[in-house]
Amino acid sequence: MRRVVVTGMGIISPIGNTVDTFWESLKQKKVGIGELTRFDTSDYKVKVAAQVNDFDPLTVMDFKEAKRMELFSQYAVAASAEAIRESGLDLENEDVTRIGVSVGCGIGSLQVMEEAHKKLLEKGPKRIPPLLVPLMITNMAAGNVAIHFGLKGKCTNVVTACATGTHSIGEAFRAIQCGDADVMVAGGTEAAICPLGIGGFSALTALSTSTDPLRASLPFDKDRSGFVMGEGAGVVILESLEHALERGAKILAEVGGYGATCDAYHITSPAEDGEGAARAMKLAMEEAGLGASEVQYINAHGTGTHHNDLFETRAIKLAFGEDAYKLNVNSTKSMTGHMLGAAGAAEFIVCVKSVMEDYIHATAGFEEAEEEMDLNYTKEAVNRTVTAAISNSLGFGGHNGSLLVRKYEAE
């Protein structure tokens, strides 16, 4: 198996549309949650969301190209552009048949579905927009990234709900390991802050109904009451170590291991004992050749729902034993909200930055947990040597994904 390294990263998020801005916002405990302004919320219990601000697709594409993409695809292309730029890849001099794309989206465009359904009801089937399907379907994020940059290698779309970004990066990691590609553009994207998206998750009673942006997304806190809908995209450039060294790339970190499991338990709730998520973490550590005592940090799925945070805490204890109490555990969602299919990719980027800078951001808003929730949820940011970090994602349907990031060391 070939070693795989990270050489570039890009992000569009509620707290910054570049990796530098995003990371600085996390350091400052900047909460990107505010009044939901995309539509009239008079009839909705949910009044806040974590919306992307100041995004202009025309900074990375022309008007005609932008018109042929929905927002989730635009976010993916923009994040990919930053990641490719940081990686230093010269696509004109690369074999683009060896560069693949693994950018997933959990939902696709609910917005274009809403608009088309309205036209269908009001004006009949002849008025359905001809581009409805290619604008709507989730694989068009990966497709548009490949088209925009001319990448002709393996191009896939993983859809595992909230674990999409993590599994997309994990499967890209596997593709490079086994020789299917030398480079993969990998990550996740989502843009589902619209009436159907908010209404659907609200009907599940999954969303926080708090109107206070600073007390709405409260992972691990005893007052947590649901997640806050977020959006955006996270994309990373993964390369075989050989390819990166050959072109003299700056290596940011190494992907040490990947675990993917299923609870086979419930369509929305994680397994109560945390066994599936624990197994994913163990698989990632085993592949990396690390013991529980050699991991310092977990970026948890940490949505702010009662079941998720409790059951994920149990999973961490199951995977790490007594070493669980030596970990820093935090949740980026305390500031970004839940970016759904993009969440795992954004949080993987956080792990890379933590490994690079030996810094672990705070879980914003966290004050106090209930009795069983007794891990170190990183109430305040810490400077700590981070040689290995794990990013967890748990998706509806029981999908669990864990990625282990480690400091890069030459052999």
Buried (B, 14 or more C-beta within 10 A) or exposed (E): EBBBBBBBBBBBBBBBBBBEBBBEBBBBBBBBBBEBEBEEBEEBEBBBBBBBEEBEBEEBBEEEBBEBBBBBBBBBBBBBBBBBEBBBBEEEEBEBEBBBBBBBBBBBBBBBBBBBEEBBEEEEEEEBEEBBEBBBBBBBBBBBBBBBBEBBBBBBBBBBBBBBBBBBBBBBBBBBBEEBBBBBBBBBBBBBBBBBBBBBBBEEEBBBBBEEBEBBBBBBBEBBBBBBBBBBBBBBBBBBBEBBBEBEBEBBBBBBBBBBBBBEBEEBBBBEBBBBBBBBBBBBBEBBEBEBEEBBBBBBBBBBBEBBBBBBBBBBBBBBEEBBEEBBBBBBBBBBBBBBBBBBBBBBBBBBBBBBEBBBBBBBBBEEBBEEBEBBBBBEBBEEEBBBBBBBBBBBBBBBBBBBBBBBEEE
